[in-house]
Amino acid sequence: MRARDILPLPGVTGPGNAITDVPGVEVGYTTLIEGADVRTGVTAILPRSRADLARPCAAGWFSLNGNGEMTGTTWISETGALALPVTITNTHAVGSCHRGVIEWVARERPEGAHEWLLPVVAETWDGYLNDINGDHVKPAHAVAAIDAARPGPVAEGSVGGGTGMNCYGFKAGSGTASRIVRHGDDSYTVGAFVQANFGSRRELTVLGRHVGPALLDDDPFDSGAGSIIVVLATDAPLLPGQCTALARRVPLGLARTGTSGSHFSGDVFLAFSTANPGALTSGFPVGAAPYEKIVFVPWGWLDPFYEAVVQAVEEAVLNALVAGRAMEGRAGHRVPGLPVDRLLSAMRG
């Protein structure tokens, strides 16, 4: 079951209602559930298929609140380009995943690994359910998540980096959604992937109905702290600055689910466009001086893409919540799953 199965959500989705509806985008997971204390993992997102991964994508990023980490963003700000797998994990495993991406590139693209590699690795905190200070996520787990990346359906909930994550006091984690946008005679996809680990129960809002106050019981975590990472992908031709503009719209989708943006929540967002392959390269100069060209949607025509971002982010969060199932973890801590029947009753009331 996904959120769209029980809620009248707006917008036209892609065939899988997932970030992988954007051609070339692939998602893979390594999920670590071991004993009573390990509830974590790694999510990998490939902006392009393996054969084309070295071709940069136009990219931009935005931070709503900086109590979080997303490596590689200074280089994105400098060049407007993204050309490596993106990984998402827990707060204390960023280094392991950073090293894992480098090891994967050295294995798969040795001709490029002798230059500099600045992977994008993002995180949210899973220390309530997971032994976050234990050295459980290894570089090999990041490599395995990249190796597992595929197009098509994307698992949601307690998988990959989202394994130990909670949202609005319910078990959540990984979620995704997509929207189709028409631009003249052309049709493009905007896809969102979230690692949702934010919000307090009292804030929860679904399709404009403030349902959190009706669901306040059985809230052992009882914290608005956490974080959310959002990755946006599109095949629409965009400039790097326009990708940043898409990332800046992510908070509007999150606000529809109720959050006011906790000081203790790291909310960091990445957006990229797979169009214009071959542009935005940044290699050492060799031979005759070249030029590169980029086709892009005019700024004044971007509103439908902004709307797609807001809708897809909202739905991706709801998908993560609907997919969540009660979980026990470190020190006997427990987080319940979203009671769908009670949610629907609260919305009717």
C-alpha positions in Angstrom: 0.0 0.0 0.0 1.1 3.5 -0.8 -0.3 6.9 0.1 -2.1 7.3 -3.2 -4.0 4.1 -2.6 -5.8 5.7 0.4 -5.6 9.4 -0.2 -6.8 11.7 -3.1 -3.4 13.2 -3.9 -3.1 15.7 -6.6 -1.0 15.6 -9.8 -0.2 13.1 -12.6 2.5 10.6 -11.6 5.0 8.7 -13.7 4.4 5.0 -14.3 6.2 3.9 -11.1 5.5 7.1 -9.1 9.2 7.1 -8.2 12.4 9.0 -8.8 13.3 6.2 -11.2 10.6 7.4 -13.6 13.3 9.8 -14.7 15.1 7.9 -17.5 18.5 6.7 -16.4 18.0 7.2 -12.7 18.7 4.1 -10.5 18.2 3.4 -6.8 19.9 0.7 -4.7 20.0 -0.2 -1.0 22.0 -2.0 1.6 19.9 -2.7 4.7 21.5 -3.6 8.0 19.3 -5.2 10.6 21.4 -7.2 13.0 20.7 -8.4 16.5 18.8 -5.9 18.8 20.9 -2.8 18.1 21.7 -2.4 14.4 19.0 -0.7 12.4 20.8 1.2 9.6 22.0 1.1 6.0 22.9 2.9 2.8 20.9 4.2 -0.1 22.5 4.9 -3.4 21.1 7.0 -6.2 22.7 7.0 -9.6 21.9 10.1 -11.6 22.6 8.3 -14.8 23.0 4.6 -15.8 26.4 3.1 -15.2 27.4 3.5 -18.9 26.8 7.3 -18.7 27.6 8.0 -15.1 30.7 10.0 -15.9 28.7 12.6 -17.9 27.9 15.5 -15.5 24.3 16.5 -14.7 23.4 20.1 -14.0 22.8 20.3 -10.3 22.0 22.6 -7.4 21.4 22.3 -3.7 19.7 24.1 -0.8 19.7 23.9 3.0 16.6 24.8 5.0 18.4 24.1 8.2 22.1 23.2 8.5 22.1 20.7 11.4 23.0 18.0 8.9 25.6 17.0 6.4 25.7 16.8 2.6 29.3 16.5 1.3 30.4 17.6 -2.1 28.1 20.6 -2.2 30.8 23.3 -2.4 31.9 21.8 -5.7 28.3 21.7 -6.9 28.1 25.4 -6.0 31.3 26.1 -7.9 30.6 24.1 -11.1 26.9 23.4 -11.1 27.6 19.8 -11.9 27.1 16.3 -10.4 28.8 13.3 -11.8 29.0 10.6 -9.2 26.7 8.2 -7.3 24.8 9.9 -4.4 24.7 8.0 -1.1 22.5 8.6 2.0 23.2 7.0 5.3 23.2 7.7 9.1 25.0 10.7 10.6 28.1 8.8 11.8 28.6 6.7 8.6 29.2 9.6 6.2 33.0 8.8 6.1 32.4 5.1 5.3 30.1 5.9 2.5 32.4 8.7 1.1 35.2 6.1 1.0 32.9 3.5 -0.5 31.9 5.7 -3.4 35.6 6.3 -4.1 36.3 2.6 -4.0 33.5 1.9 -6.4 34.7 4.6 -8.9 38.3 3.2 -8.7 36.9 -0.2 -9.5 34.5 0.8 -12.2 36.1 3.9 -13.7 39.8 3.7 -13.0 40.6 6.1 -15.8 38.8 8.9 -13.8 39.7 7.9 -10.3 43.3 9.3 -10.6 41.7 12.8 -10.6 39.7 14.3 -7.7 36.5 12.7 -6.4 34.1 14.7 -4.3 31.1 12.4 -3.7 27.8 13.6 -2.4 27.0 11.8 0.9 24.1 12.9 3.0 22.8 11.8 6.4 20.0 11.7 8.9 20.3 10.6 12.6 19.0 7.0 13.5 20.5 6.9 17.0 17.1 6.2 18.7 16.8 2.8 17.1 20.3 2.1 15.9 23.7 1.8 17.6 24.9 4.9 15.7 28.3 5.0 17.4 29.1 1.5 16.4 31.2 1.0 13.3 28.5 -1.0 11.5 28.4 0.7 8.1 31.5 -0.1 6.1 32.7 1.2 2.7 31.7 -2.2 1.3 28.1 -1.5 2.2 28.1 1.7 0.1 29.7 -0.2 -2.8 27.0 -2.9 -2.4 24.2 -0.3 -2.5 25.6 1.2 -5.7 26.0 -2.2 -7.2 22.4 -3.0 -6.3 21.0 0.2 -8.0 18.4 -0.5 -10.6 15.7 1.4 -12.5 12.1 0.6 -11.9 10.2 0.0 -8.6 11.7 1.5 -5.5 11.2 -0.1 -2.0 10.0 2.3 0.7 10.0 2.5 4.4 12.7 0.7 6.5 15.2 0.1 3.8 18.7 1.4 3.0 19.7 4.6 4.8 16.1 4.9 6.0 16.1 1.7 8.0 16.3 3.3 11.4 14.5 6.6 10.6 11.3 8.0 12.1 9.0 10.8 10.9 6.3 12.6 13.0 6.8 10.0 15.7 6.0 7.1 13.4 8.3 4.6 11.6 9.2 6.0 8.2 12.5 6.2 6.3 12.7 6.0 2.5 10.0 7.4 0.3 9.6 8.4 -3.4 7.1 9.9 -5.8 7.1 11.6 -9.3 5.1 14.0 -11.4 4.7 14.5 -15.1 5.1 18.0 -16.4 4.1 19.2 -19.9 6.2 21.9 -21.6 4.7 22.7 -25.0 4.7 19.5 -27.0 7.2 17.9 -24.6 6.6 15.9 -21.5 9.1 15.7 -18.6 9.3 13.9 -15.3 10.2 15.3 -11.9 11.0 12.7 -9.3 11.6 13.0 -5.5 13.4 10.7 -3.1 13.3 11.4 0.7 15.0 10.0 3.7 12.4 11.2 6.2 13.4 11.5 9.8 11.8 14.7 11.0 8.7 16.3 12.6 6.9 16.0 15.9 3.6 14.0 16.1 1.5 17.0 17.0 2.5 18.7 13.7 1.4 16.0 11.3 -0.9 17.3 8.6 -2.3 15.3 5.7 -3.9 17.0 2.7 -4.6 20.1 4.8 -6.1 18.2 7.8 -4.2 18.7 11.0 -4.4 15.1 12.2 -1.5 15.0 14.6 -3.4 15.9 17.7 -5.7 13.0 17.2 -2.8 10.5 17.1 -0.7 11.7 20.1 -0.9 8.4 22.1 1.9 5.7 21.7 4.6 8.2 20.9 7.7 6.9 22.7 10.2 8.9 20.6 8.3 12.2 21.1 10.8 14.5 19.4 10.7 16.9 16.5 14.4 16.5 16.1 15.9 14.4 13.3 16.5 15.5 9.7 15.4 15.0 6.1 17.4 14.6 3.0 15.6 15.1 -0.4 17.0 14.3 -3.8 15.2 15.7 -6.8 15.7 14.4 -10.4 14.3 15.6 -13.7 14.9 15.0 -17.4 13.8 18.6 -18.1 16.7 20.7 -19.5 17.6 23.1 -16.7 20.5 25.4 -15.8 22.3 24.7 -12.5 20.7 27.8 -11.0 17.3 26.4 -12.0 18.1 23.1 -10.2 18.8 25.2 -7.1 15.5 26.9 -7.6 13.8 23.5 -7.6 15.6 22.5 -4.4 14.4 25.7 -2.8 10.8 24.6 -3.3 11.3 21.4 -1.3 10.4 23.1 2.0 6.9 24.0 0.6 6.2 20.3 0.1 7.5 19.5 3.6 5.4 22.2 5.1 2.2 20.6 3.6 2.9 17.6 5.9 3.0 19.9 9.0 6.7 20.6 9.9 7.8 24.1 11.0 11.5 23.2 10.6 13.0 22.2 13.9 16.4 23.8 14.9 17.6 20.3 15.5 16.6 18.9 12.1 19.1 19.0 9.3 17.1 19.6 6.1 19.3 19.5 3.0 18.2 19.1 -0.6 19.8 18.2 -3.9 18.4 18.6 -7.4 19.8 17.5 -10.7 18.8 17.4 -14.4 19.9 14.6 -16.7 19.4 16.7 -19.8 22.2 18.2 -21.8 24.6 15.2 -21.6 28.2 16.3 -22.4 27.8 19.8 -21.0 29.3 21.2 -17.8 32.5 19.1 -18.0 35.4 20.0 -15.8 38.4 18.1 -17.0 41.9 19.3 -17.5 42.3 21.3 -20.7 43.7 19.3 -23.6 43.9 20.2 -27.3 41.9 23.0 -29.0 39.8 25.3 -26.9 36.2 23.9 -27.0 32.7 25.3 -26.2 29.7 23.7 -24.6 26.0 24.4 -25.2 23.1 24.0 -22.9 19.4 24.1 -23.8 17.1 25.1 -21.0 13.5 25.8 -20.1 13.1 29.6 -19.8 12.8 30.9 -16.3 9.3 32.2 -16.8 8.1 28.7 -17.7 9.3 27.0 -14.5 6.1 27.3 -12.4 4.7 23.8 -13.4 8.1 22.3 -12.4 7.9 24.0 -9.0 4.4 22.7 -8.5 5.6 19.2 -9.4 8.4 19.4 -6.8 6.0 20.5 -4.0 3.5 17.7 -4.8 6.1 15.0 -5.3 7.9 15.8 -2.0 4.7 15.8 0.0 3.7 12.5 -1.5 7.1 11.0 -1.0 7.0 11.8 2.7 3.5 10.3 3.0 4.7 7.2 1.2 7.5 6.8 3.7 5.0 7.0 6.5 2.5 4.6 5.0 5.3 2.1 4.3 6.7 2.3 7.8 6.1 -0.7 10.1 6.6 -0.8 13.9 10.3 -1.5 14.8 12.2 -2.2 18.0 15.9 -1.5 18.2 18.7 -0.2 20.4 18.1 -0.4 24.2 14.6 -1.7 23.7 13.5 1.5 22.0 10.4 1.1 19.9 8.6 3.2 17.2 5.1 2.4 16.1 3.9 2.4 12.5 1.3 4.8 11.2 -2.2 3.6 12.2 -3.8 4.1 8.8 -7.3 3.4 9.9 -7.1 6.0 12.7 -5.5 8.4 10.3 -8.4 8.1 7.8 -10.9 8.4 10.7 -9.2 11.6 11.9 -9.3 13.0 8.4 -13.1 12.3 8.1 -13.7 13.8 11.6 
